[in-house]
Amino acid sequence: MTTTYLELSQDGGGAHKFYEVTVDGTVVSVRYGRIGAAGQLQTSAFPTPEKARAAAEKKIGEKVRKGYAPAVQGQRAPRSVTRRQVTSAPSTARAVAPVLWRFRTGSSAFGIHVDEDRCWVGNQTGDVYTLSHQGEVLARYNLPDGVKCLVADDFWIYAGCDDGRVYDLSSKLPFAAYEIAHDVDIFWLDIHEGVLHVSDRAGRLTVIDHEDEHQWARTGRGEHAWLVRADDRAVYHGGERGVTAYAHGSGAELWHTATRGAVLFGWQEEDAVYAGTANRVVQRLAKRDGAVEATFTCDAPVYSCATSPGGRFVFAGDSSSSVYCFDRHGTRLWKLGTGGGSALSMQYLDERLYLVTTDGSLVCVDASEQAITAAQQGSVPVARDVKLAAALPTYAPATTAASVTAVAAAPAGAIVVECVQDAGRLRVRVVSEGYDPTWRVQFPRAIREPGVRYVVDALHPASGGFYRVRGDIRRLR
């Protein structure tokens, strides 16, 4: 058995990858990924040992020509990861919010997404849970490292993970949709029309396209950039010295607004972006020019914020375990204690406010006028503690082609795509009729194999001129 270990590590924010080829008789195993991680494994069998060695030498030669070089495994450090350290003091509010139910994930949680169908929460041990709006735990995803945030892009749900990958959780089999350069210490991310926007510890903004290829980056102003939101017009990026808007396609700066304190969280509506700051305020900035339209004053640093549709009500969570509601002009309507730590992220839907807190809980608060009035008078419901089901469906990411279910034929109505070699890279294109054959398909790299066809439930066109997969992926035998 022979093993060749190569690394490609570039200074100044470039690649930081390894590639290992092992030949054992007629079997060739290839392990690859980010330096410091376990990586992904692919195995192929050949008719003779000679053909196996020839295939291995070809793979090694291709990598060497791309800049990989022999290395000693373990000498280079893995990617940098910052765990957000936050303090949480007891609430100074006189009354407690009307909590309907609470789910304790077991670890500090930052990721939250709430839509019409379900609630999502991701924690620092890599667990992502989905729950019904009634508080029933529906499923669990096991990701390789801590979850920094959860974001939605239309139908698709993504988890930013401390292993440097962004996972698509939109189907039963999650997969790594993007890989981020080793020097980018992820703080927050957003995805719009399949384009990924990453803010990091160094205060930078990095933009990556649907083929996981770098588009542009900006250094930002100061460090610790916690705000990144994107729409059709621009990317809104906030850190120590305020919020900057960049043109969505080119990265040209459109405006910059200094905020009252470092930005710790961000939210957006159609015409405005909201910045929660360390100086106890949330500020609403007009997307057209960055003008400060309203200020919402809290009693402690703001860890999170959200709005009801159209910005009619503005909500905020502070470092003292309190949650606030304001009208759109900045008048405080109420302040209540969360009953369980400070809200690190939040969302509002149908008169309910959903929080993830410093104690790792997903909390559902009844934010209706009647419930809040009763809470201010000291009358709150008994919060229900949600328990895990005994037989909870659990899903782990697809890391190899073997992870994908194989089928003999495409089911009726399904779409066939094919993996092909294109200019030295593996690309995926549509085979089924009715689609543009020149458009590429955004597809998980870990399961791409040249010449292999796959069946997908649906394809949706993105504005950048490519297709996005919706639903399950199966391999055609």
Secondary structure, 3 states (H helix, E strand, C coil): CEEEEEEEECCCCCCEEEEEEEEECCEEEEEEEECCCCCEEEEEECCCHHHHHHHHHHHHHHHHHCCCEECCCCCCCCCCCCCCCCCCCCCCCCCECCEEEEEECCCCEEEEEECCCCEEEEECCCEEEEECCCCCEEEEEECCCCEEEEEEECCEEEEEECCCEEEECCCCCCEEEEECCCCCCEEEEEEECCEEEEEECCCCEEEECCCCCEEEEECCCCCCCCEEEECCCEEEEEECCEEEEEECCCCCEEEEECCCCCEEEEEECCCEEEEEECCCEEEEEECCCCCEEEEEECCCCEEEEEECHHHCEEEEEECCCEEEEEECCCCEEEEEECCCCCEEEEEEECCEEEEEECCCEEEEEECCHHHHHHHHCCCCCCCEECCCCCCCCEECCECCHHHCCEECCCCCCCEEEEEEEECCEEEEEECCCCCCCCCEEECCHHHCCCCCEEEEEEEEEECCCEEEEEEEEEEEC
